[in-house]
Amino acid sequence: MTLDYHKLQRQVDAHPYPLVFATVSGAHLYGFPSADSDFDLRGVHALPLDQVVGLDPGEETVEKEGIYDGIEIDLVTHDAKKFFGLMLKKNGYVLEQLLSPLVVHTTPEHEELKSIAKDCITKFHAHHYLGFAATQWKLFRKEDPPKVKPLLYVYRVLLTGTHLMRTSQVEANLLTLNETVKLPYIDALVERKLAGPEKGRLDKADIKFHEQEYQRLVAELEAAMEKSTLPEAPTSKAALNDLLMRLRINSRDWLCIE
């Protein structure tokens, strides 16, 4: 499904707090959205100072889900402090959201945050991708016959994690990743997922092959983590703290809409 940035922008405009950024995540970012895929809007908002230091705190997380302007929206944003804290942990999700090329709303602070992100990446981000792959693999095996969708997520996160360990670059699009690794079955799996529910399941005969591939790619990611020259801890705390302080102090006039 083509991104309708105009309709997505209306959801940004309706947000109760000023946004540092809003991007599209989920299947659209990963490269395999179906015709009925919802639009996962993710971002960072900045609570005004009085809702941080006063007795009436603002919303640390804003969530909104439903059909708006004829499209299904799943919006989640975190206050800057919470999001920055997640950036200091081995959380690949927030880095993918921050660095998503599918930008609905941006600001100079968004650009600054993207620059800081490179100093948040550690070799232990591999654990995030290994853990998510294991969860998706369990979902894949739970269904009978198994669905293609969780299998695509398995491959996506394993390839993203390995690419991150080897290059220090966040790449969440499965098709882009596969341009390098050239797994011959990826395109066919994506086509089956896009064809709809009736073709979005696998034959039992395919399970053994994909289990072998899953184990092989897990081993590749583990090896890439061991060989990675990435640091063991982020070095970005001071820069994030400085940006957060400026967002709070200048909460009335920091927002610059593109």
MIGURO-685374 format. One record per residue: residue in three letters; x, z, y of N, C-alpha, C in turn. Coordinates in nm, 3 decimals. Atoms other than C-alpha are relative to their C-alpha. Example, Ala and Ser with C-alpha at 12.3 -4.5 7.8 and 13.67 -1.06 7.14 Angstrom:
BEGIN
> ALA, 0.089, 0.000, -0.119, 1.230, 0.780, -0.450, 0.090, 0.000, 0.120 $
> SER, -0.082, -0.006, -0.119, 1.367, 0.714, -0.106, -0.077, 0.073, 0.109 $
% end
This chain:
BEGIN
> MET, 0.084, 0.000, -0.119, 0.000, 0.000, 0.000, 0.088, 0.000, 0.124 $
> THR, -0.077, 0.009, -0.123, 0.132, -0.094, 0.343, -0.024, 0.123, 0.086 $
> LEU, 0.012, -0.115, -0.088, 0.202, 0.193, 0.579, -0.069, -0.042, 0.130 $
> ASP, 0.069, 0.022, -0.127, -0.041, 0.201, 0.870, 0.048, 0.109, 0.096 $
> TYR, -0.062, -0.101, -0.086, 0.175, 0.380, 1.125, -0.095, 0.045, 0.111 $
> HIS, 0.094, -0.036, -0.106, -0.103, 0.374, 1.384, -0.091, 0.114, -0.048 $
> LYS, 0.087, -0.104, 0.054, -0.335, 0.578, 1.161, 0.079, 0.128, -0.028 $
> LEU, -0.082, -0.119, 0.026, -0.053, 0.810, 1.057, 0.035, 0.071, 0.130 $
> GLN, -0.032, -0.060, -0.130, 0.040, 0.863, 1.421, -0.116, 0.084, 0.052 $
> ARG, 0.115, -0.079, -0.046, -0.313, 0.987, 1.488, 0.000, 0.139, -0.064 $
> GLN, -0.011, -0.131, 0.063, -0.253, 1.266, 1.238, 0.108, 0.085, 0.066 $
> VAL, -0.106, -0.069, -0.074, 0.067, 1.356, 1.421, -0.055, 0.050, 0.133 $
> ASP, 0.055, -0.037, -0.130, -0.120, 1.358, 1.752, -0.097, 0.118, -0.010 $
> ALA, 0.097, -0.108, 0.019, -0.378, 1.598, 1.606, 0.064, 0.130, -0.045 $
> HIS, -0.069, -0.121, 0.049, -0.114, 1.849, 1.492, -0.007, 0.110, 0.106 $
> PRO, 0.016, -0.109, -0.098, -0.157, 2.193, 1.652, 0.127, 0.041, 0.072 $
> TYR, -0.127, -0.038, -0.063, 0.213, 2.228, 1.739, 0.083, -0.126, 0.027 $
> PRO, -0.091, 0.113, -0.022, 0.478, 1.997, 1.886, 0.089, -0.021, -0.121 $
> LEU, -0.077, 0.033, 0.119, 0.668, 1.818, 1.612, 0.140, -0.047, 0.035 $
> VAL, -0.137, 0.050, -0.010, 1.041, 1.769, 1.580, 0.007, -0.137, -0.066 $
> PHE, 0.010, 0.131, 0.065, 0.971, 1.487, 1.335, -0.115, 0.002, -0.099 $
> ALA, 0.095, 0.019, 0.110, 0.718, 1.352, 1.089, 0.038, -0.128, -0.072 $
> THR, -0.038, 0.116, 0.081, 0.811, 1.116, 0.806, -0.092, -0.010, -0.121 $
> VAL, 0.076, 0.021, 0.123, 0.650, 0.972, 0.495, 0.091, 0.027, -0.119 $
> SER, -0.073, -0.032, 0.123, 0.764, 1.111, 0.161, -0.082, -0.048, -0.119 $
> GLY, 0.080, 0.033, 0.117, 0.626, 1.085, -0.192, 0.026, -0.140, -0.053 $
> ALA, -0.016, 0.128, 0.070, 0.567, 0.761, -0.380, 0.041, -0.113, 0.092 $
> HIS, -0.039, 0.105, -0.093, 0.601, 0.546, -0.068, 0.150, 0.004, 0.028 $
> LEU, -0.144, -0.014, -0.021, 0.949, 0.684, -0.007, 0.077, -0.035, -0.127 $
> TYR, -0.070, 0.019, 0.127, 1.040, 0.663, -0.377, -0.003, -0.145, -0.048 $
> GLY, -0.003, 0.141, 0.033, 0.955, 0.294, -0.396, -0.102, -0.047, -0.100 $
> PHE, 0.099, 0.046, 0.097, 0.658, 0.288, -0.631, -0.141, 0.053, 0.032 $
> PRO, 0.136, -0.042, -0.032, 0.331, 0.359, -0.443, -0.104, -0.091, -0.065 $
> SER, 0.113, 0.077, 0.053, 0.011, 0.251, -0.616, -0.098, -0.028, 0.114 $
> ALA, 0.101, 0.034, -0.101, -0.284, 0.105, -0.430, -0.077, 0.123, 0.045 $
> ASP, 0.076, -0.120, -0.033, -0.450, 0.449, -0.442, 0.089, 0.119, 0.033 $
> SER, -0.089, -0.111, -0.032, -0.142, 0.657, -0.358, -0.034, 0.058, 0.137 $
> ASP, 0.023, -0.061, -0.130, -0.197, 0.909, -0.081, 0.127, -0.008, 0.083 $
> PHE, -0.113, 0.004, -0.092, 0.032, 0.932, 0.220, 0.049, 0.142, 0.022 $
> ASP, -0.058, -0.133, -0.013, 0.259, 1.235, 0.206, 0.077, 0.007, 0.132 $
> LEU, -0.065, -0.020, -0.129, 0.340, 1.325, 0.566, 0.071, 0.135, -0.003 $
> ARG, -0.079, -0.122, -0.001, 0.618, 1.581, 0.597, 0.076, 0.011, 0.132 $
> GLY, -0.071, -0.013, -0.126, 0.788, 1.728, 0.899, 0.028, 0.142, 0.040 $
> VAL, -0.036, -0.129, -0.058, 0.897, 2.013, 1.120, -0.074, 0.016, 0.132 $
> HIS, 0.059, -0.033, -0.129, 0.701, 2.177, 1.398, 0.075, 0.117, 0.064 $
> ALA, -0.067, -0.107, -0.074, 0.823, 2.417, 1.664, -0.104, 0.094, 0.057 $
> LEU, 0.093, -0.099, -0.053, 0.622, 2.733, 1.722, 0.041, 0.038, 0.142 $
> PRO, -0.034, -0.046, -0.135, 0.600, 2.830, 2.088, 0.052, 0.144, -0.004 $
> LEU, -0.070, -0.128, -0.001, 0.801, 3.136, 2.183, -0.095, 0.118, -0.013 $
> ASP, 0.092, -0.114, 0.005, 0.498, 3.363, 2.232, -0.056, 0.023, -0.139 $
> GLN, 0.050, -0.015, 0.136, 0.388, 3.294, 1.873, 0.110, 0.037, -0.099 $
> VAL, -0.111, -0.045, 0.083, 0.730, 3.393, 1.743, 0.031, 0.147, 0.027 $
> VAL, -0.039, -0.137, -0.037, 0.799, 3.715, 1.934, -0.121, 0.090, 0.025 $
> GLY, 0.118, -0.079, -0.029, 0.441, 3.827, 2.002, -0.067, 0.057, -0.124 $
> LEU, 0.072, -0.064, 0.110, 0.190, 4.016, 1.790, -0.090, -0.098, -0.076 $
> ASP, 0.083, 0.101, 0.066, -0.006, 3.701, 1.705, 0.088, -0.116, -0.044 $
> PRO, -0.093, 0.104, 0.046, 0.229, 3.489, 1.493, -0.069, -0.132, -0.023 $
> GLY, 0.051, 0.132, 0.028, 0.182, 3.116, 1.464, 0.013, -0.034, -0.148 $
> GLU, -0.001, 0.043, 0.141, 0.153, 2.920, 1.141, 0.139, -0.049, -0.039 $
> GLU, -0.132, 0.040, 0.048, 0.484, 2.901, 0.959, -0.006, -0.133, -0.074 $
> THR, 0.022, 0.125, 0.070, 0.344, 2.622, 0.746, -0.141, -0.051, 0.034 $
> VAL, 0.128, 0.065, -0.027, 0.067, 2.379, 0.841, -0.028, -0.100, -0.110 $
> GLU, 0.038, 0.092, 0.107, -0.115, 2.197, 0.561, -0.135, -0.062, 0.033 $
> LYS, 0.123, 0.072, -0.026, -0.387, 1.936, 0.591, -0.013, -0.109, -0.106 $
> GLU, 0.020, 0.097, 0.108, -0.534, 1.728, 0.312, -0.140, -0.056, 0.007 $
> GLY, 0.131, 0.061, -0.003, -0.819, 1.481, 0.306, 0.008, -0.147, 0.033 $
> ILE, 0.007, 0.142, -0.034, -0.933, 1.130, 0.391, -0.030, -0.012, 0.148 $
> TYR, 0.013, 0.017, -0.143, -0.886, 1.035, 0.754, 0.025, -0.148, 0.034 $
> ASP, -0.011, 0.142, -0.036, -0.939, 0.688, 0.903, 0.009, -0.089, -0.124 $
> GLY, 0.005, 0.081, 0.121, -1.000, 0.563, 0.551, 0.122, 0.009, -0.090 $
> ILE, -0.117, -0.018, 0.087, -0.665, 0.676, 0.408, 0.015, 0.147, -0.038 $
> GLU, -0.016, -0.136, 0.050, -0.582, 0.982, 0.200, 0.132, 0.057, 0.051 $
> ILE, -0.116, -0.062, -0.064, -0.343, 1.214, 0.383, 0.028, 0.135, -0.064 $
> ASP, -0.047, -0.132, 0.042, -0.142, 1.506, 0.249, 0.112, 0.039, 0.096 $
> LEU, -0.095, -0.036, -0.104, 0.032, 1.662, 0.549, 0.049, 0.143, -0.020 $
> VAL, -0.060, -0.133, 0.005, 0.272, 1.956, 0.527, 0.117, 0.003, 0.098 $
> THR, -0.115, -0.021, -0.088, 0.499, 2.075, 0.807, 0.036, 0.147, 0.000 $
> HIS, -0.049, -0.137, -0.010, 0.713, 2.386, 0.838, 0.053, 0.025, 0.141 $
> ASP, -0.066, -0.037, -0.124, 0.820, 2.572, 1.147, 0.150, -0.019, -0.017 $
> ALA, -0.142, 0.031, 0.003, 1.179, 2.495, 1.239, 0.082, 0.107, -0.071 $
> LYS, -0.079, -0.105, 0.063, 1.310, 2.834, 1.128, -0.009, -0.006, -0.152 $
> LYS, 0.017, 0.009, 0.145, 1.162, 2.801, 0.779, 0.070, -0.122, -0.056 $
> PHE, -0.061, 0.124, 0.047, 1.276, 2.441, 0.742, 0.152, 0.009, 0.003 $
> PHE, -0.145, -0.013, -0.010, 1.629, 2.519, 0.861, 0.053, 0.091, -0.110 $
> GLY, -0.039, -0.086, 0.110, 1.644, 2.801, 0.608, 0.003, -0.073, -0.132 $
> LEU, 0.002, 0.080, 0.122, 1.549, 2.558, 0.332, 0.119, -0.096, -0.004 $
> MET, -0.115, 0.090, -0.005, 1.823, 2.323, 0.449, 0.128, 0.070, -0.044 $
> LEU, -0.119, -0.076, 0.038, 2.075, 2.600, 0.383, 0.001, 0.036, -0.148 $
> LYS, 0.007, -0.021, 0.143, 1.961, 2.621, 0.022, 0.017, -0.134, -0.071 $
> LYS, -0.019, 0.124, 0.077, 2.009, 2.365, -0.256, -0.134, -0.068, -0.022 $
> ASN, 0.134, 0.059, 0.002, 1.680, 2.198, -0.168, 0.009, -0.146, 0.040 $
> GLY, -0.009, 0.142, -0.028, 1.690, 1.823, -0.200, -0.123, -0.055, 0.069 $
> TYR, 0.123, 0.049, -0.061, 1.327, 1.781, -0.091, 0.012, -0.009, 0.152 $
> VAL, -0.001, -0.003, -0.146, 1.385, 1.884, 0.269, 0.098, -0.102, 0.056 $
> LEU, -0.094, 0.101, -0.046, 1.687, 1.658, 0.300, -0.061, -0.140, -0.010 $
> GLU, 0.065, 0.131, 0.016, 1.487, 1.362, 0.166, -0.106, -0.021, 0.108 $
> GLN, 0.102, 0.011, -0.104, 1.206, 1.434, 0.412, 0.065, -0.023, 0.136 $
> LEU, -0.069, 0.012, -0.128, 1.442, 1.475, 0.706, 0.061, -0.138, 0.018 $
> LEU, -0.074, 0.125, -0.008, 1.635, 1.157, 0.625, -0.082, -0.121, -0.043 $
> SER, 0.086, 0.112, 0.039, 1.338, 0.944, 0.519, 0.004, -0.110, 0.105 $
> PRO, 0.003, 0.112, -0.096, 1.355, 0.596, 0.677, -0.141, -0.035, 0.046 $
> LEU, 0.139, 0.028, -0.035, 0.974, 0.594, 0.698, -0.044, 0.101, 0.107 $
> VAL, 0.015, -0.095, -0.111, 0.954, 0.762, 1.038, -0.129, -0.029, 0.077 $
> VAL, 0.124, 0.009, -0.078, 0.615, 0.825, 1.200, 0.021, 0.055, 0.140 $
> HIS, -0.023, -0.064, -0.130, 0.737, 1.050, 1.481, 0.144, 0.055, 0.002 $
> THR, -0.137, -0.050, -0.011, 1.087, 1.134, 1.603, 0.026, 0.052, 0.141 $
> THR, -0.043, -0.057, -0.128, 1.265, 1.316, 1.885, 0.153, 0.003, 0.000 $
> PRO, -0.146, -0.018, 0.000, 1.628, 1.362, 1.998, 0.042, 0.115, -0.091 $
> GLU, -0.034, -0.113, 0.088, 1.621, 1.693, 1.808, -0.001, -0.042, -0.147 $
> HIS, 0.001, 0.055, 0.135, 1.533, 1.501, 1.493, 0.134, -0.068, -0.030 $
> GLU, -0.128, 0.067, 0.018, 1.843, 1.287, 1.539, 0.113, 0.101, -0.014 $
> GLU, -0.103, -0.104, 0.009, 2.054, 1.597, 1.594, -0.006, 0.068, -0.136 $
> LEU, 0.017, -0.066, 0.129, 1.910, 1.757, 1.282, 0.051, -0.087, -0.114 $
> LYS, -0.053, 0.090, 0.102, 1.992, 1.450, 1.075, 0.153, 0.002, -0.002 $
> SER, -0.146, -0.008, -0.007, 2.350, 1.471, 1.195, 0.052, 0.129, -0.063 $
> ILE, -0.039, -0.129, 0.057, 2.368, 1.837, 1.095, -0.015, -0.001, -0.152 $
> ALA, 0.034, -0.004, 0.142, 2.225, 1.760, 0.750, 0.118, -0.026, -0.091 $
> LYS, -0.114, 0.033, 0.086, 2.550, 1.619, 0.617, 0.082, 0.124, -0.037 $
> ASP, -0.074, -0.123, 0.027, 2.701, 1.967, 0.639, -0.082, 0.102, -0.076 $
> CYS, 0.084, -0.085, 0.085, 2.416, 2.114, 0.436, 0.016, -0.034, -0.147 $
> ILE, -0.006, 0.049, 0.138, 2.490, 1.913, 0.122, 0.113, 0.067, -0.077 $
> THR, -0.100, -0.064, 0.086, 2.670, 2.095, -0.159, -0.010, -0.059, -0.141 $
> LYS, 0.002, 0.050, 0.138, 2.758, 2.014, -0.518, -0.113, 0.063, -0.081 $
> PHE, 0.104, -0.069, 0.075, 2.494, 2.263, -0.628, -0.140, -0.054, 0.028 $
> HIS, 0.128, 0.070, -0.012, 2.216, 2.041, -0.499, -0.034, -0.072, -0.131 $
> ALA, 0.026, 0.061, 0.131, 2.255, 1.886, -0.844, -0.099, 0.082, -0.080 $
> HIS, 0.091, -0.086, 0.076, 2.070, 2.187, -0.984, -0.145, -0.026, 0.038 $
> HIS, 0.136, 0.033, -0.043, 1.765, 2.098, -0.776, -0.052, -0.121, -0.078 $
> TYR, 0.044, 0.124, 0.065, 1.751, 1.750, -0.927, -0.009, 0.016, -0.152 $
> LEU, 0.009, -0.025, 0.144, 1.823, 1.868, -1.281, -0.126, 0.078, -0.033 $
> GLY, 0.118, -0.081, 0.024, 1.546, 2.126, -1.255, -0.129, -0.080, 0.014 $
> PHE, 0.121, 0.079, -0.020, 1.289, 1.883, -1.119, -0.015, -0.103, -0.111 $
> ALA, 0.006, 0.097, 0.109, 1.379, 1.624, -1.382, -0.052, 0.066, -0.128 $
> ALA, 0.046, -0.072, 0.120, 1.325, 1.884, -1.657, -0.150, 0.026, 0.007 $
> THR, 0.143, -0.025, -0.017, 0.983, 1.971, -1.515, -0.081, -0.127, -0.023 $
> GLN, 0.070, 0.126, 0.017, 0.878, 1.607, -1.497, 0.007, -0.051, -0.143 $
> TRP, -0.011, 0.041, 0.139, 1.006, 1.541, -1.847, -0.103, 0.074, -0.086 $
> LYS, 0.101, -0.077, 0.073, 0.782, 1.821, -1.978, -0.139, -0.057, 0.025 $
> LEU, 0.129, 0.062, -0.031, 0.486, 1.662, -1.797, -0.016, -0.131, -0.074 $
> PHE, 0.001, 0.128, 0.069, 0.576, 1.328, -1.947, -0.033, 0.019, -0.149 $
> ARG, 0.020, -0.023, 0.143, 0.585, 1.467, -2.302, -0.133, 0.068, -0.031 $
> LYS, 0.124, -0.073, 0.020, 0.269, 1.671, -2.253, -0.118, -0.092, -0.027 $
> GLU, 0.111, 0.095, 0.014, 0.040, 1.366, -2.231, 0.013, -0.080, -0.129 $
> ASP, 0.000, 0.083, 0.122, -0.061, 1.165, -2.536, -0.112, -0.104, 0.012 $
> PRO, -0.135, 0.054, -0.016, -0.003, 0.880, -2.485, 0.057, 0.037, 0.138 $
> PRO, -0.063, -0.044, -0.125, 0.249, 0.964, -2.211, -0.020, -0.097, 0.115 $
> LYS, 0.017, 0.081, -0.120, 0.206, 0.842, -1.854, 0.134, -0.048, 0.053 $
> VAL, -0.121, 0.057, -0.059, 0.457, 0.622, -1.677, 0.044, 0.080, 0.124 $
> LYS, -0.032, -0.063, -0.128, 0.437, 0.815, -1.347, 0.102, 0.112, -0.010 $
> PRO, -0.102, -0.105, 0.006, 0.622, 1.134, -1.448, 0.135, -0.051, -0.049 $
> LEU, -0.126, 0.057, 0.046, 0.883, 0.922, -1.626, 0.076, -0.063, 0.116 $
> LEU, -0.064, 0.056, -0.118, 0.951, 0.735, -1.303, 0.059, 0.110, 0.087 $
> TYR, -0.054, -0.113, -0.077, 0.995, 1.069, -1.128, 0.125, 0.056, -0.066 $
> VAL, -0.120, -0.045, 0.072, 1.241, 1.174, -1.398, 0.120, -0.086, 0.038 $
> TYR, -0.111, 0.090, -0.031, 1.454, 0.867, -1.340, 0.037, 0.006, 0.148 $
> ARG, -0.028, -0.003, -0.144, 1.419, 0.885, -0.963, 0.087, 0.119, 0.037 $
> VAL, -0.075, -0.119, -0.042, 1.544, 1.242, -0.930, 0.139, 0.004, -0.063 $
> LEU, -0.132, 0.001, 0.063, 1.828, 1.199, -1.179, 0.094, -0.097, 0.070 $
> LEU, -0.084, 0.097, -0.070, 1.954, 0.888, -1.003, 0.031, 0.045, 0.142 $
> THR, -0.026, -0.052, -0.134, 1.913, 1.047, -0.659, 0.107, 0.107, -0.004 $
> GLY, -0.098, -0.107, 0.011, 2.108, 1.353, -0.770, 0.139, -0.051, -0.031 $
> THR, -0.132, 0.055, 0.035, 2.390, 1.152, -0.927, 0.059, -0.076, 0.118 $
> HIS, -0.047, 0.073, -0.118, 2.413, 0.925, -0.623, 0.049, 0.097, 0.108 $
> LEU, -0.040, -0.101, -0.100, 2.431, 1.232, -0.398, 0.134, 0.061, -0.035 $
> MET, -0.127, -0.061, 0.042, 2.711, 1.387, -0.602, 0.116, -0.097, 0.019 $
> ARG, -0.110, 0.098, -0.004, 2.913, 1.065, -0.600, 0.029, -0.052, 0.141 $
> THR, -0.018, 0.064, -0.130, 2.857, 0.948, -0.242, -0.025, 0.090, 0.120 $
> SER, 0.042, -0.093, -0.108, 2.732, 1.248, -0.037, -0.115, -0.058, 0.082 $
> GLN, 0.109, 0.064, -0.071, 2.441, 1.023, 0.065, -0.133, 0.025, -0.071 $
> VAL, 0.134, -0.023, 0.055, 2.071, 1.101, 0.018, -0.074, -0.134, -0.007 $
> GLU, 0.078, 0.124, 0.019, 1.885, 0.802, -0.129, -0.113, 0.032, -0.098 $
> ALA, 0.115, -0.039, 0.081, 1.534, 0.865, -0.261, -0.077, -0.117, -0.059 $
> ASN, 0.074, 0.117, 0.047, 1.415, 0.508, -0.329, 0.056, -0.045, -0.135 $
> LEU, -0.044, 0.033, 0.136, 1.431, 0.434, -0.701, 0.047, -0.144, -0.011 $
> LEU, -0.037, 0.141, 0.009, 1.446, 0.057, -0.656, 0.134, -0.026, 0.068 $
> THR, -0.130, 0.012, -0.068, 1.733, 0.086, -0.409, 0.111, 0.057, -0.086 $
> LEU, -0.099, -0.061, 0.089, 1.920, 0.319, -0.643, 0.031, -0.091, -0.118 $
> ASN, -0.020, 0.083, 0.119, 1.867, 0.080, -0.931, 0.075, -0.129, 0.031 $
> GLU, -0.082, 0.116, -0.035, 2.036, -0.200, -0.739, 0.146, 0.022, -0.038 $
> THR, -0.137, -0.034, 0.037, 2.359, -0.017, -0.819, 0.014, 0.025, -0.150 $
> VAL, -0.017, -0.039, 0.141, 2.300, 0.131, -1.165, -0.057, -0.104, -0.095 $
> LYS, 0.054, 0.113, 0.077, 2.093, -0.166, -1.288, -0.054, 0.041, -0.138 $
> LEU, 0.068, -0.035, 0.124, 1.884, 0.010, -1.552, -0.106, -0.106, -0.026 $
> PRO, 0.085, 0.119, 0.020, 1.698, -0.285, -1.710, -0.149, 0.030, -0.013 $
> TYR, 0.139, -0.034, 0.025, 1.373, -0.098, -1.774, -0.075, 0.051, 0.124 $
> ILE, 0.063, -0.061, -0.118, 1.306, 0.041, -1.424, -0.107, -0.090, 0.059 $
> ASP, 0.097, 0.092, -0.061, 1.135, -0.267, -1.280, -0.127, -0.011, -0.083 $
> ALA, 0.117, 0.012, 0.088, 0.906, -0.295, -1.582, -0.086, 0.126, 0.006 $
> LEU, 0.075, -0.125, -0.011, 0.809, 0.073, -1.557, -0.077, 0.006, 0.132 $
> VAL, 0.068, 0.002, -0.130, 0.728, 0.035, -1.187, -0.119, -0.095, -0.004 $
> GLU, 0.110, 0.097, 0.010, 0.517, -0.273, -1.261, -0.117, 0.058, -0.078 $
> ARG, 0.107, -0.059, 0.080, 0.321, -0.082, -1.524, -0.073, 0.107, 0.080 $
> LYS, 0.062, -0.103, -0.082, 0.261, 0.206, -1.284, -0.090, -0.062, 0.106 $
> LEU, 0.076, 0.066, -0.105, 0.141, -0.029, -1.012, -0.121, -0.076, -0.053 $
> ALA, 0.109, 0.077, 0.059, -0.087, -0.217, -1.253, -0.127, 0.082, -0.017 $
> GLY, 0.119, -0.084, 0.009, -0.321, 0.082, -1.272, 0.000, 0.088, -0.123 $
> PRO, 0.004, -0.099, 0.108, -0.420, 0.363, -1.511, -0.003, -0.059, -0.140 $
> GLU, 0.015, 0.057, 0.134, -0.507, 0.133, -1.799, 0.133, -0.049, -0.058 $
> LYS, -0.132, 0.045, 0.046, -0.147, 0.006, -1.816, 0.109, 0.102, 0.032 $
> GLY, -0.098, -0.098, -0.045, 0.021, 0.318, -1.682, 0.039, 0.102, -0.104 $
> ARG, -0.041, -0.088, 0.110, 0.087, 0.471, -2.022, 0.095, -0.076, -0.093 $
> LEU, -0.101, 0.059, 0.088, 0.362, 0.413, -2.278, -0.041, 0.012, -0.146 $
> ASP, 0.018, -0.010, 0.144, 0.352, 0.344, -2.648, 0.091, 0.109, -0.055 $
> LYS, -0.079, -0.107, 0.060, 0.479, 0.621, -2.872, 0.139, -0.048, -0.042 $
> ALA, -0.129, 0.055, 0.044, 0.754, 0.390, -2.990, 0.104, 0.004, 0.111 $
> ASP, -0.092, -0.001, -0.114, 0.903, 0.399, -2.641, 0.058, 0.138, 0.028 $
> ILE, -0.039, -0.137, -0.037, 0.936, 0.778, -2.627, 0.144, 0.030, -0.043 $
> LYS, -0.135, -0.031, 0.049, 1.251, 0.800, -2.840, 0.106, -0.064, 0.088 $
> PHE, -0.096, 0.068, -0.087, 1.431, 0.543, -2.627, 0.015, 0.074, 0.133 $
> HIS, -0.007, -0.064, -0.131, 1.341, 0.718, -2.302, 0.055, 0.143, -0.011 $
> GLU, -0.061, -0.132, 0.018, 1.436, 1.058, -2.444, 0.152, -0.011, -0.004 $
> GLN, -0.145, 0.023, 0.004, 1.783, 0.922, -2.518, 0.053, -0.030, 0.140 $
> GLU, -0.041, 0.032, -0.137, 1.803, 0.780, -2.164, -0.004, 0.124, 0.089 $
> TYR, 0.010, -0.124, -0.076, 1.686, 1.109, -2.017, 0.121, 0.089, -0.024 $
> GLN, -0.115, -0.085, 0.033, 1.956, 1.302, -2.200, 0.130, -0.061, 0.052 $
> ARG, -0.122, 0.066, -0.049, 2.219, 1.045, -2.106, 0.015, 0.017, 0.150 $
> LEU, -0.007, -0.010, -0.145, 2.132, 1.056, -1.736, 0.017, 0.144, 0.046 $
> VAL, -0.026, -0.142, -0.029, 2.120, 1.436, -1.736, 0.149, 0.029, -0.013 $
> ALA, -0.143, -0.021, 0.021, 2.472, 1.436, -1.878, 0.082, -0.066, 0.111 $
> GLU, -0.071, 0.068, -0.110, 2.581, 1.185, -1.610, -0.006, 0.082, 0.128 $
> LEU, 0.014, -0.081, -0.120, 2.445, 1.405, -1.333, 0.085, 0.127, -0.011 $
> GLU, -0.082, -0.120, 0.018, 2.612, 1.715, -1.478, 0.148, -0.032, 0.017 $
> ALA, -0.140, 0.041, -0.014, 2.942, 1.528, -1.501, 0.034, -0.032, 0.145 $
> ALA, -0.021, 0.034, -0.141, 2.903, 1.398, -1.146, 0.012, 0.126, 0.084 $
> MET, -0.010, -0.127, -0.072, 2.848, 1.754, -1.024, 0.138, 0.063, -0.020 $
> GLU, -0.132, -0.059, 0.029, 3.166, 1.872, -1.195, 0.112, -0.072, 0.074 $
> LYS, -0.103, 0.079, -0.065, 3.369, 1.589, -1.042, -0.018, -0.009, 0.152 $
> SER, 0.031, 0.019, -0.141, 3.207, 1.605, -0.700, 0.097, 0.074, 0.091 $
> THR, -0.085, -0.062, -0.101, 3.422, 1.680, -0.396, -0.083, 0.071, 0.107 $
> LEU, 0.087, -0.071, -0.094, 3.121, 1.827, -0.213, 0.033, 0.149, 0.000 $
> PRO, -0.029, -0.144, -0.005, 3.163, 2.187, -0.095, -0.099, 0.080, -0.084 $
> GLU, 0.089, -0.087, 0.078, 3.009, 2.479, -0.282, -0.101, 0.072, 0.088 $
> ALA, 0.092, -0.067, -0.092, 2.835, 2.616, 0.028, -0.014, -0.083, 0.127 $
> PRO, 0.018, 0.075, -0.125, 2.687, 2.463, 0.344, 0.083, 0.058, 0.113 $
> THR, -0.079, -0.044, -0.115, 2.885, 2.480, 0.667, -0.078, -0.022, 0.130 $
> SER, 0.083, 0.041, -0.113, 2.593, 2.407, 0.899, -0.080, 0.113, 0.064 $
> LYS, 0.085, -0.109, -0.048, 2.446, 2.752, 0.967, 0.010, 0.017, 0.152 $
> ALA, -0.017, -0.022, -0.144, 2.592, 2.788, 1.317, -0.069, -0.111, 0.080 $
> ALA, 0.063, 0.112, -0.071, 2.473, 2.441, 1.422, -0.152, 0.009, -0.008 $
> LEU, 0.144, -0.016, 0.014, 2.124, 2.504, 1.285, -0.051, 0.114, 0.087 $
> ASN, 0.039, -0.113, -0.082, 2.109, 2.840, 1.458, -0.003, -0.038, 0.148 $
> ASP, -0.006, 0.043, -0.140, 2.212, 2.683, 1.788, -0.120, -0.089, 0.035 $
> LEU, 0.113, 0.087, -0.024, 1.945, 2.414, 1.758, -0.130, 0.080, 0.002 $
> LEU, 0.121, -0.082, 0.004, 1.679, 2.670, 1.665, -0.016, 0.080, 0.129 $
> MET, 0.006, -0.077, -0.123, 1.765, 2.886, 1.965, -0.044, -0.087, 0.118 $
> ARG, 0.037, 0.090, -0.110, 1.736, 2.588, 2.198, -0.146, -0.043, -0.011 $
> LEU, 0.140, 0.035, 0.018, 1.402, 2.490, 2.046, -0.091, 0.113, 0.047 $
> ARG, 0.081, -0.114, -0.041, 1.269, 2.841, 2.104, 0.004, 0.021, 0.151 $
> ILE, -0.015, -0.029, -0.143, 1.408, 2.891, 2.454, -0.066, -0.106, 0.085 $
> ASN, 0.055, 0.111, -0.076, 1.299, 2.549, 2.570, -0.132, -0.050, -0.059 $
> SER, 0.119, 0.040, 0.075, 0.973, 2.549, 2.375, -0.106, -0.068, 0.086 $
> ARG, 0.102, 0.062, -0.085, 0.770, 2.439, 2.676, 0.034, -0.144, 0.040 $
> ASP, -0.034, 0.131, -0.053, 0.965, 2.130, 2.764, 0.101, -0.079, -0.084 $
> TRP, -0.103, 0.069, 0.079, 1.196, 2.032, 2.477, -0.049, -0.131, -0.060 $
> LEU, 0.053, 0.114, 0.075, 0.961, 1.776, 2.320, 0.014, -0.130, 0.076 $
> CYS, -0.014, 0.134, -0.057, 1.051, 1.414, 2.390, -0.056, -0.099, -0.100 $
> ILE, 0.065, 0.090, 0.096, 0.815, 1.171, 2.218, 0.057, -0.139, 0.011 $
> GLU, -0.052, 0.138, -0.001, 0.954, 0.834, 2.118, -0.114, -0.096, 0.024 $
% end
